[in-house]
Amino acid sequence: MIANQGNFGWGEGTLTLYNPDDNTVQNDVFQNINDKSLGNVFQSITRINGLYYFVINNSGKIIVTDSAFLQIGQIDGLISPRYLYPITDTKAYVTDLYADAISVIDLNLNKVTKSIPVKGWSEKGVVKGDIFWFTVTGSNKIYGVDINTDNVIDSLDVGNSPESIVLDNSDRIWVICKGDKDMKAMLVRFDISDESAEFQIELENTPTGLVFDQFNNVLYFLNNGLWSMKPNETLPNLIYDGEGKTFYALEINPSNGDLYVSDIVDFVSNSSILRFDKNGDLINQFYAGIIAGDFFFQ
């Protein structure tokens, strides 16, 4: 499944389905089933208890569908939602661009029940034990929320503009920081047991989209190309040069380790989706909607 954002402010988001077994592509799936558009901007996809949650950023809502993509509910009262993370079977957190808060969602009622104050743009997160760690773009920190009390209880210094965050197979936290005019981009690894940054390297340009392949034990990210690094290595490797392309989103198919990267071309044309094996060898290419920004694997 691919969330196509559409152009900010005027383009409508669309849903694409891709079957790697026979390389078939279905576009505009939600609109064809529900006879209406998703809204603007289609930011991300999450599945909880067999239901899909489509986060629509600029429209300030989350659309809930059944397994056949028929809309069965909607969560309103959001400012500019980014990503939805399941915390329990009945509770989820939603990060937000402009709200200065993380929203707490009751999944039974499809309602916002409270807000967790955050200074700035909350982006991506992971749950480790009883703490939800998340990045705050525009700061130099990641923050931890106690999932039992919904209170921010901790923070860790990282590089400037932290964006992506993942857990590796040793339960260590990795963070990609995009950097700014005052500090280079960085890749940082934390040992949460003593809250120490046990490894960090500077990176050129503006890296994004850090993901972790737990089966092959490899980190991947985008930075004018596709890069890989094993957790015990000290430098990343460029496995596919993105020259001439506008790489935007990256995700791993957890069933086989294939990598999916969107090339959004000129932000107004249909996105090209490149599918790679774990070594960065191109398997095939197909087209989705405008600004393909998130992948979800069933």
C-alpha positions as CSV (number, residue, x, y, z in Angstrom):
1,M,0.0,0.0,0.0
2,I,1.2,3.5,-0.9
3,A,0.0,6.8,0.5
4,N,0.3,9.4,-2.2
5,Q,0.2,12.8,-0.6
6,G,-1.0,14.9,-3.4
7,N,0.2,18.5,-3.7
8,F,0.0,20.5,-0.5
9,G,-3.0,22.7,-0.4
10,W,-4.7,21.7,-3.6
11,G,-4.0,18.2,-4.6
12,E,-6.0,15.3,-3.2
13,G,-4.3,12.3,-1.6
14,T,-4.7,8.9,-3.2
15,L,-4.2,5.3,-2.2
16,T,-2.2,2.9,-4.4
17,L,-2.1,-0.9,-4.1
18,Y,0.8,-2.9,-5.5
19,N,1.1,-6.7,-5.7
20,P,4.8,-7.8,-6.1
21,D,3.7,-11.3,-7.0
22,D,2.4,-10.2,-10.4
23,N,3.5,-6.6,-10.5
24,T,-0.1,-5.3,-10.7
25,V,-0.9,-1.7,-9.7
26,Q,-4.2,-0.2,-8.6
27,N,-4.5,3.5,-8.2
28,D,-7.2,5.7,-6.6
29,V,-8.4,2.7,-4.6
30,F,-10.1,4.7,-1.7
31,Q,-11.9,7.0,-4.1
32,N,-13.1,4.1,-6.3
33,I,-14.5,2.2,-3.2
34,N,-15.9,5.2,-1.3
35,D,-16.8,7.5,-4.1
36,K,-15.1,10.4,-2.4
37,S,-11.5,11.7,-2.0
38,L,-9.3,11.2,1.0
39,G,-8.4,14.8,1.4
40,N,-5.1,16.7,1.5
41,V,-2.3,15.7,2.4
42,F,-2.3,11.8,2.7
43,Q,0.6,11.5,5.1
44,S,0.8,8.0,6.5
45,I,-0.9,4.5,6.9
46,T,-1.2,2.5,10.1
47,R,-3.1,-0.8,10.8
48,I,-4.5,-1.7,14.2
49,N,-6.8,-4.6,15.0
50,G,-7.4,-5.3,11.3
51,L,-8.5,-1.7,10.6
52,Y,-6.6,0.9,8.5
53,Y,-5.9,4.4,9.7
54,F,-5.2,7.0,7.0
55,V,-3.6,10.1,8.4
56,I,-4.6,13.2,6.4
57,N,-2.3,16.0,7.4
58,N,-3.5,19.3,5.9
59,S,-7.2,18.2,6.4
60,G,-6.6,17.6,10.1
61,K,-8.2,14.2,10.2
62,I,-7.7,10.4,10.3
63,I,-9.9,8.2,8.2
64,V,-10.7,4.7,9.5
65,T,-11.5,1.9,7.0
66,D,-12.1,-1.8,7.2
67,S,-9.8,-4.4,5.6
68,A,-11.5,-3.7,2.2
69,F,-10.8,0.1,2.5
70,L,-14.4,1.0,3.0
71,Q,-14.6,4.0,5.4
72,I,-16.2,3.1,8.7
73,G,-15.1,6.1,10.9
74,Q,-13.2,9.3,11.2
75,I,-11.1,11.0,13.9
76,D,-11.4,14.8,13.9
77,G,-10.1,17.5,16.2
78,L,-6.5,17.3,14.9
79,I,-4.3,20.2,13.8
80,S,-1.8,18.7,11.3
81,P,-1.3,15.0,12.1
82,R,1.7,13.1,10.8
83,Y,2.0,9.5,12.1
84,L,-0.2,7.3,14.2
85,Y,1.4,4.8,16.6
86,P,-0.5,2.0,18.4
87,I,0.3,2.0,22.1
88,T,-2.3,-0.5,23.3
89,D,-5.3,-2.2,21.6
90,T,-7.4,0.8,22.6
91,K,-4.9,3.7,22.6
92,A,-2.7,5.4,20.0
93,Y,-0.5,8.5,19.8
94,V,-0.5,10.9,16.9
95,T,2.5,13.2,16.2
96,D,1.8,16.6,14.7
97,L,3.4,19.3,12.7
98,Y,1.7,22.4,14.2
99,A,-0.2,21.4,17.3
100,D,2.8,21.6,19.8
101,A,1.4,18.4,21.1
102,I,1.0,14.7,20.6
103,S,-2.7,13.6,20.5
104,V,-3.9,10.6,22.5
105,I,-6.6,8.7,20.6
106,D,-9.2,6.4,22.1
107,L,-9.5,3.7,19.4
108,N,-12.8,2.5,20.6
109,L,-14.4,5.9,20.3
110,N,-12.2,7.3,17.5
111,K,-11.7,10.5,19.5
112,V,-8.9,12.6,20.8
113,T,-9.0,12.2,24.6
114,K,-6.1,14.4,25.6
115,S,-2.9,16.1,24.4
116,I,0.7,15.7,25.5
117,P,2.4,19.1,25.3
118,V,5.4,19.2,22.9
119,K,7.5,22.2,22.0
120,G,7.5,22.0,18.2
121,W,7.0,19.6,15.4
122,S,6.7,16.0,16.6
123,E,7.5,13.5,13.8
124,K,8.5,9.8,14.1
125,G,8.6,7.5,17.1
126,V,9.2,4.1,18.6
127,V,8.0,2.3,21.7
128,K,10.7,0.8,23.9
129,G,9.4,-0.8,27.0
130,D,7.0,1.6,28.7
131,I,8.4,4.7,26.9
132,F,7.4,6.2,23.5
133,W,10.5,7.9,22.1
134,F,9.9,10.5,19.4
135,T,11.8,13.0,17.4
136,V,11.1,16.8,17.5
137,T,12.2,18.3,14.2
138,G,13.5,21.8,14.8
139,S,15.1,20.9,18.1
140,N,18.2,18.9,19.0
141,K,16.4,16.3,21.2
142,I,14.3,13.2,21.2
143,Y,11.7,12.9,24.0
144,G,10.2,10.0,26.0
145,V,6.6,9.7,27.0
146,D,5.5,7.3,29.8
147,I,2.8,5.3,28.0
148,N,1.1,4.6,31.3
149,T,0.7,8.2,32.4
150,D,0.9,10.0,29.0
151,N,3.5,12.4,30.4
152,V,6.8,13.4,29.0
153,I,9.4,12.1,31.4
154,D,12.7,12.2,29.6
155,S,14.8,13.7,26.8
156,L,18.1,13.0,25.1
157,D,20.4,15.3,23.2
158,V,21.0,14.4,19.6
159,G,22.1,16.3,16.5
160,N,20.0,19.2,15.1
161,S,16.7,18.5,13.4
162,P,16.1,14.8,14.4
163,E,13.8,13.2,11.8
164,S,13.8,9.4,11.8
165,I,14.1,7.0,14.7
166,V,14.3,3.1,14.8
167,L,15.2,0.3,17.2
168,D,17.7,-2.3,16.1
169,N,17.9,-6.0,17.1
170,S,19.8,-5.2,20.2
171,D,17.1,-2.8,21.3
172,R,19.3,0.3,20.8
173,I,17.8,3.5,19.4
174,W,19.2,5.0,16.2
175,V,18.3,8.6,15.1
176,I,18.9,10.4,11.8
177,C,19.4,14.1,12.3
178,K,19.1,16.3,9.2
179,G,21.3,19.1,10.6
180,D,21.1,22.8,9.8
181,K,23.4,25.8,9.0
182,D,25.1,25.4,12.4
183,M,25.6,21.6,12.5
184,K,26.1,18.8,10.0
185,A,23.7,16.0,9.7
186,M,24.3,13.0,12.0
187,L,23.5,9.4,12.6
188,V,23.4,8.7,16.3
189,R,23.0,5.4,18.4
190,F,21.9,5.4,22.0
191,D,22.2,2.9,24.8
192,I,19.0,3.8,26.7
193,S,20.1,1.8,29.8
194,D,22.5,4.7,30.7
195,E,21.1,7.2,28.2
196,S,24.5,7.6,26.5
197,A,25.2,8.4,22.8
198,E,27.5,5.4,22.3
199,F,28.0,6.0,18.6
200,Q,27.7,9.0,16.2
201,I,28.9,10.0,12.8
202,E,28.5,13.1,10.7
203,L,26.9,12.9,7.3
204,E,26.9,15.1,4.3
205,N,23.8,16.8,2.8
206,T,20.3,16.0,4.3
207,P,19.7,12.4,5.1
208,T,16.1,11.2,5.8
209,G,14.0,8.1,6.1
210,L,16.0,5.9,8.4
211,V,14.6,2.3,8.5
212,F,15.8,-1.0,9.9
213,D,15.6,-4.5,8.4
214,Q,15.4,-6.8,11.5
215,F,15.9,-10.0,9.5
216,N,19.0,-9.0,7.7
217,N,20.2,-6.7,10.5
218,V,20.8,-3.6,8.3
219,L,20.0,0.1,8.5
220,Y,19.0,2.0,5.4
221,F,18.4,5.7,4.7
222,L,18.1,8.2,1.8
223,N,20.7,10.9,1.1
224,N,21.0,11.7,-2.6
225,G,20.8,7.9,-3.1
226,L,20.1,4.8,-1.1
227,W,22.6,4.0,1.7
228,S,23.0,0.9,4.0
229,M,25.0,0.2,7.2
230,K,25.1,-2.7,9.5
231,P,24.8,-1.8,13.2
232,N,28.4,-2.9,13.9
233,E,29.9,-0.9,11.0
234,T,31.3,2.6,11.4
235,L,30.4,4.1,8.0
236,P,27.4,3.8,5.6
237,N,27.7,2.5,2.1
238,L,26.1,4.0,-1.0
239,I,24.3,1.1,-2.6
240,Y,22.3,3.0,-5.3
241,D,23.1,6.4,-6.7
242,G,20.1,8.7,-6.9
243,E,21.6,11.1,-9.4
244,G,18.8,12.6,-11.5
245,K,16.1,11.4,-9.1
246,T,14.1,13.0,-6.3
247,F,14.1,10.3,-3.7
248,Y,11.4,11.0,-1.0
249,A,10.3,7.9,1.0
250,L,11.8,4.6,1.9
251,E,10.4,1.4,3.5
252,I,11.3,-2.3,3.8
253,N,9.0,-5.2,3.0
254,P,9.3,-7.1,6.3
255,S,8.5,-10.4,4.6
256,N,11.5,-10.5,2.3
257,G,13.7,-7.4,2.9
258,D,12.9,-5.8,-0.4
259,L,13.4,-2.0,-0.4
260,Y,10.8,0.5,-1.8
261,V,11.9,4.0,-2.7
262,S,9.7,6.7,-4.2
263,D,11.1,9.1,-6.8
264,I,8.6,12.0,-6.8
265,V,10.1,13.5,-9.9
266,D,8.9,17.2,-10.0
267,F,6.3,17.1,-7.2
268,V,3.4,17.3,-9.8
269,S,3.9,14.2,-11.8
270,N,3.1,10.6,-10.8
271,S,5.7,9.1,-8.6
272,S,8.1,6.4,-9.8
273,I,8.5,3.6,-7.3
274,L,11.8,1.7,-7.4
275,R,12.0,-1.7,-5.8
276,F,15.4,-3.0,-4.8
277,D,16.8,-6.1,-3.2
278,K,18.7,-5.8,0.1
279,N,21.9,-5.2,-1.8
280,G,20.5,-2.2,-3.7
281,D,20.0,-4.1,-7.0
282,L,17.0,-2.8,-8.9
283,I,14.2,-5.4,-9.2
284,N,11.6,-3.4,-11.0
285,Q,9.9,0.0,-11.3
286,F,6.3,1.1,-11.4
287,Y,4.2,4.2,-11.0
288,A,1.9,5.4,-8.2
289,G,0.2,8.8,-7.5
290,I,1.6,12.3,-6.9
291,I,4.2,12.5,-4.1
292,A,4.3,9.0,-2.9
293,G,5.2,9.6,0.8
294,D,4.6,6.4,2.8
295,F,4.5,2.6,2.3
296,F,2.6,0.0,4.3
297,F,3.0,-3.8,3.9
298,Q,0.1,-6.1,4.7
